Amino acid sequence: MSLIKFSCLTSLLFVTAFAAAAPNRSTDKPAPPTPEALHEKLTQISQDPARLSAAIQRGQKDAAVCRHCHGAGGNSVLPEVPNLASQNAAYLLEQMNKFVQGQRKSSAFMEGMIKLLTPDERIAIALFLSQQPVAHKPAAAHSAAGKNLYAKLCINCHGASGIGTHTIPRLAGQQVAYLEDSLKRYRSGNGERIDLRMAAYTRNLKDADIQALAAYLSTLQP
């Protein structure tokens, strides 16, 4: 082997070894933003009319993945699937974050789908859905028993009108079957729904109590 070929081969081996040892900068990905950072960004967008308008337009497109189950504009046509229309944006974002982090296990399908969304898509979807009106479909009859239970157990957190806060979900106008199922999951304590307050307040509810609560909440106008 000539000296030139030997030198070239040595150089090639050195470069290859260096490349293997060095970090692969072309495939390195930055750390995903924290949930706190995403909530801060959502707040900033919400306070800027131009950015909010752009985010809502983007969210309308990105929310196409939600329509099959949650309906157009977040109004579900399936009784066991919740309405997302008019839900609090920060609450929606927090639930998506929990699916991504594996902290919410109620649906493997939802967990897999939301993990495919980028952080900006999650923010845009939350803002879009929060701005959509609810197609109000109350239960057949008003429930006086449900109203009394709500005033006793729920009103301090979810509010007199059932609209919640940025961290507590809106219950007004929600799907009856979905509310019943959610309350039973909290009551069961099986780990599908984890919230110490909800576990405490639902622990002693009978099925008739849950039905009454769900019926009453469905009558509240969002």
Secondary structure as UniProt FT lines:
FT   HELIX           3..21
FT   TURN            25..27
FT   HELIX           35..46
FT   HELIX           49..62
FT   HELIX           63..66
FT   HELIX           67..70
FT   HELIX           72..74
FT   TURN            79..80
FT   TURN            85..86
FT   HELIX           89..100
FT   TURN            101..102
FT   HELIX           108..115
FT   HELIX           119..130
FT   HELIX           144..153
FT   HELIX           155..158
FT   TURN            160..161
FT   TURN            172..173
FT   HELIX           176..188
FT   HELIX           196..202
FT   TURN            203..204
FT   HELIX           207..219
//
